[in-house]
Amino acid sequence: MIRSVNVIIAGRVQRVGYRHWVDRHARRMGLGGWVRNLQDGSVEAVFSGSAKKVQDMIELCFEGPSLAKVIDITASPAAPPTETGVILYRD
């Protein structure tokens, strides 16, 4: 079963390599979607793939790169991304 979620990651997640970290890990897991910075300092992403891999990625997002400090992650159902099989940066 394919699952797609929109996640908002709050905390110290900009200017610490967080988007690149998400991109690298999501690609390794074979997820589709995208990731971008938001003006309020949070990061938004869409992950699409098997329900287990999507859940694993959400949990992994709490770790982030070494300089990041994730305070909260909000996940909600999303439409599958139009770009499939790859995580793209969006600004």
BATI-371031 format. One record per residue (C-alpha): residue in one letter; chain; x, y, z; residue number from 1. Coordinates in nm, 4 decimals. Example, Ala and Ser with C-alpha at 12.3 -4.5 7.8 and 13.67 -1.06 7.14 Angstrom:
<atoms>
+---------+--------+----------+----------+----------+-----+
: residuo : cadena :       c1 :       c2 :       c3 : num :
+---------+--------+----------+----------+----------+-----+
:       a :      A :   1.2300 :  -0.4500 :   0.7800 :   1 :
:       s :      A :   1.3670 :  -0.1060 :   0.7140 :   2 :
+---------+--------+----------+----------+----------+-----+
</atoms>
This chain:
<atoms>
+---------+--------+----------+----------+----------+-----+
: residuo : cadena :       c1 :       c2 :       c3 : num :
+---------+--------+----------+----------+----------+-----+
:       m :      A :   0.0000 :   0.0000 :   0.0000 :   1 :
:       i :      A :   0.1333 :   0.3433 :  -0.0981 :   2 :
:       r :      A :   0.1097 :   0.6212 :   0.1584 :   3 :
:       s :      A :   0.1778 :   0.9911 :   0.1030 :   4 :
:       v :      A :   0.2160 :   1.2403 :   0.3863 :   5 :
:       n :      A :   0.2900 :   1.6078 :   0.4227 :   6 :
:       v :      A :   0.5181 :   1.6792 :   0.7189 :   7 :
:       i :      A :   0.6121 :   2.0039 :   0.8896 :   8 :
:       i :      A :   0.9334 :   1.9792 :   1.0896 :   9 :
:       a :      A :   0.9835 :   2.2497 :   1.3520 :  10 :
:       g :      A :   1.2949 :   2.3421 :   1.5447 :  11 :
:       r :      A :   1.6467 :   2.4328 :   1.4377 :  12 :
:       v :      A :   1.6169 :   2.2813 :   1.0900 :  13 :
:       q :      A :   1.7365 :   2.5562 :   0.8574 :  14 :
:       r :      A :   2.1023 :   2.6384 :   0.7865 :  15 :
:       v :      A :   2.2093 :   2.3018 :   0.9320 :  16 :
:       g :      A :   2.1906 :   2.0856 :   0.6175 :  17 :
:       y :      A :   1.8504 :   1.9444 :   0.7062 :  18 :
:       r :      A :   1.7027 :   1.9456 :   0.3534 :  19 :
:       h :      A :   2.0089 :   1.7712 :   0.2128 :  20 :
:       w :      A :   1.9922 :   1.5177 :   0.4972 :  21 :
:       v :      A :   1.6224 :   1.4478 :   0.4243 :  22 :
:       d :      A :   1.6952 :   1.4143 :   0.0530 :  23 :
:       r :      A :   1.9774 :   1.1659 :   0.1101 :  24 :
:       h :      A :   1.7840 :   0.9454 :   0.3533 :  25 :
:       a :      A :   1.4587 :   0.9501 :   0.1549 :  26 :
:       r :      A :   1.6436 :   0.8490 :  -0.1631 :  27 :
:       r :      A :   1.8118 :   0.5610 :   0.0205 :  28 :
:       m :      A :   1.4681 :   0.4455 :   0.1357 :  29 :
:       g :      A :   1.3272 :   0.4689 :  -0.2169 :  30 :
:       l :      A :   1.0700 :   0.7350 :  -0.1292 :  31 :
:       g :      A :   0.9260 :   0.9926 :  -0.3649 :  32 :
:       g :      A :   0.8395 :   1.3501 :  -0.2748 :  33 :
:       w :      A :   1.0050 :   1.6817 :  -0.2086 :  34 :
:       v :      A :   1.1451 :   1.9026 :   0.0693 :  35 :
:       r :      A :   1.1640 :   2.2806 :   0.1168 :  36 :
:       n :      A :   1.2310 :   2.5522 :   0.3727 :  37 :
:       l :      A :   0.9379 :   2.7592 :   0.4970 :  38 :
:       q :      A :   0.9541 :   3.1280 :   0.5871 :  39 :
:       d :      A :   0.8734 :   3.0590 :   0.9536 :  40 :
:       g :      A :   1.1990 :   2.8605 :   0.9948 :  41 :
:       s :      A :   1.0454 :   2.5156 :   0.9669 :  42 :
:       v :      A :   1.0905 :   2.2585 :   0.6890 :  43 :
:       e :      A :   0.8080 :   2.1038 :   0.4872 :  44 :
:       a :      A :   0.8303 :   1.7733 :   0.3038 :  45 :
:       v :      A :   0.6119 :   1.5237 :   0.1239 :  46 :
:       f :      A :   0.7062 :   1.1564 :   0.1470 :  47 :
:       s :      A :   0.5441 :   0.8903 :  -0.0686 :  48 :
:       g :      A :   0.6064 :   0.5175 :  -0.0660 :  49 :
:       s :      A :   0.5217 :   0.2074 :   0.1308 :  50 :
:       a :      A :   0.3425 :   0.2835 :   0.4563 :  51 :
:       k :      A :   0.6281 :   0.1286 :   0.6586 :  52 :
:       k :      A :   0.9025 :   0.3277 :   0.4842 :  53 :
:       v :      A :   0.7066 :   0.6519 :   0.5147 :  54 :
:       q :      A :   0.6573 :   0.5931 :   0.8879 :  55 :
:       d :      A :   1.0257 :   0.5037 :   0.9271 :  56 :
:       m :      A :   1.1219 :   0.8281 :   0.7492 :  57 :
:       i :      A :   0.8985 :   1.0376 :   0.9737 :  58 :
:       e :      A :   1.0607 :   0.8824 :   1.2810 :  59 :
:       l :      A :   1.4075 :   0.9310 :   1.1306 :  60 :
:       c :      A :   1.3305 :   1.3008 :   1.0763 :  61 :
:       f :      A :   1.3415 :   1.3501 :   1.4544 :  62 :
:       e :      A :   1.7159 :   1.2766 :   1.4376 :  63 :
:       g :      A :   1.8231 :   1.4975 :   1.1484 :  64 :
:       p :      A :   2.1826 :   1.6061 :   1.0932 :  65 :
:       s :      A :   2.4079 :   1.6680 :   1.3921 :  66 :
:       l :      A :   2.3467 :   2.0460 :   1.4127 :  67 :
:       a :      A :   1.9677 :   2.0165 :   1.3894 :  68 :
:       k :      A :   1.7330 :   2.0147 :   1.6865 :  69 :
:       v :      A :   1.3854 :   1.8940 :   1.5962 :  70 :
:       i :      A :   1.1156 :   2.0066 :   1.8374 :  71 :
:       d :      A :   0.8033 :   1.8754 :   1.6649 :  72 :
:       i :      A :   0.6849 :   1.6984 :   1.3519 :  73 :
:       t :      A :   0.3280 :   1.7249 :   1.2263 :  74 :
:       a :      A :   0.2211 :   1.4729 :   0.9620 :  75 :
:       s :      A :  -0.1012 :   1.4751 :   0.7631 :  76 :
:       p :      A :  -0.2246 :   1.2762 :   0.4626 :  77 :
:       a :      A :  -0.1245 :   1.4213 :   0.1254 :  78 :
:       a :      A :  -0.1833 :   1.3615 :  -0.2422 :  79 :
:       p :      A :   0.1015 :   1.1694 :  -0.4048 :  80 :
:       p :      A :   0.3664 :   1.4066 :  -0.5433 :  81 :
:       t :      A :   0.3728 :   1.4714 :  -0.9157 :  82 :
:       e :      A :   0.7468 :   1.3990 :  -0.9113 :  83 :
:       t :      A :   0.7846 :   1.0293 :  -0.8364 :  84 :
:       g :      A :   1.0844 :   0.8326 :  -0.7203 :  85 :
:       v :      A :   1.2913 :   1.1325 :  -0.6202 :  86 :
:       i :      A :   1.3095 :   1.3914 :  -0.3461 :  87 :
:       l :      A :   1.3514 :   1.7406 :  -0.4886 :  88 :
:       y :      A :   1.4440 :   2.0627 :  -0.3175 :  89 :
:       r :      A :   1.1832 :   2.3342 :  -0.3506 :  90 :
:       d :      A :   1.2253 :   2.6961 :  -0.2500 :  91 :
+---------+--------+----------+----------+----------+-----+
</atoms>
